[in-house]
Amino acid sequence: MKSLEELKAIRDRVKNNVTLRKEDADAIRVVVGMATCGIAAGARPVLAAFTEEVAKRGLTNVMVTQTGCIGICQYEPVVEVFQPDGKKTTYVKMTADKAARVVTEHLVNGKVVEEYTIGSISNLK
């Protein structure tokens, strides 16, 4: 930092980010599992893809967050989408490309991408 103005600018940017992350009862919550198993399986690019897609589309009703272990390590990276009405969709084996499709189809158009959900692979051994 070279000046007080630069410090104020940093404060304002951080303050705006905190406001964007504020929890809202009417918001859709996207939760990415970021325990060591998730990170090892590629959760970081998935989290980044969700964050970037939501920001790029200006979706103010969507909050992207991270959590620890979700408990189904063999299916990592795992993403859970919580609707305001309490319904939850669990996406498994996620990638950045899949995340972009989930944003388009599920978060924007309200249609769950069934082939990415845990239900689509539950019969696999």
N, C-alpha and C positions, 0 to 999 in steps of 0.2 A: 504494500500500500504506500502510496506516495502523498496522499492528501486526505483531508477530512471528507471531501466530496466523494472520493472513491470509496471510502468506508460507508458513507451514507447510501451510495448506489448499491453496494453489496447487501447492506441491510434491507433495502427496499426489494431487491430481487428475492432474497430469502423469505421475506415477509409475504410476498406474492405467492411463492411456492407453498408456504404453510397454509395460506388461504385456499389454494387449489386443492390441498389434501384434506381440508376440514371435512369431518364426517357429516353426512347428510342422510337423514332417514329415507329420503326419496331417491337416493343414489344407488346405482348398480355398483357392487363391489367386486373387483377382480383381484383375487388373492393368489399370488404365485409362491409355491413352496420353495424356500431358499435355504433349506438345511444343507449339510454337506453332500448328502446324496443327490439333492436337486441340482446343486451347483455343479457337481461332477458330471451330471447327466446333461447339462446345458441350460439351466434355468436362467442364467444371467442374460443371454441374448433374448430369451423369451420375455423376461421382464422388460427389457429395453424396447422390444418390438411393441408390446402392449402400450407402454408409456408413450412411445413416439406416435403410434397410430391414433391413440385417443387424443393426444395433443394436436396432431395434424388435422384431425376431423373436428376439433373444437367441441368435443363431447363433454359438456359441463355436468352431466348427470352420471358420470362414471368416475369411480375412484379406484386407482390401481395401487395395490399395496403388496407387501411381502410378508411371509410368515415363516416359521420354522418347519419342523417335520409335520407332514400331513398324515404320514403313517402307511403309505403304500409305495414304498421305495422302488419296487420293481417296475413301477409305471411312471417314474420321473422322466422329465419334468411334469409336475402336476399343477394345474390351474383350476381354482374353484371360482365360479361366478355366482354371486348371491344377488337375487332380485329383491327389490324393495318389499315384495309380498312374502319373503322368506324362502322361496324356492331356490334350490341350489343345483347347479350343474357342475360335474367334475370332469374336466378335460385331462387326458393323459397322453404321455409320449409327445408332448408339445414341442414345436419348433417355432422359430421366428416367422416362417411362412404360414404355418398353421395359425399363429396368433393373429396375423393380419386378416385371415379369412374369418376367424371368430369375431373380430371387431366388426367386420363388414356385415356378416350374416346374423350373428347373435346380438351384439350390442347395438347396432344401428337398426337392423330389420326385425329383431325379435325372434329369429328362427335358430334354434339350437343346431349346431353342426354335429349331428348324431354320430357320424363315423369317428369322431375324435373323443367321444365320451367313454367313461369307464364301462358303461353298459355295452358298448360295442365290442369290447374285448373280454368281457367277463366269462365267456365260454371257452377262452383259450387256456390251454394247460401250460 
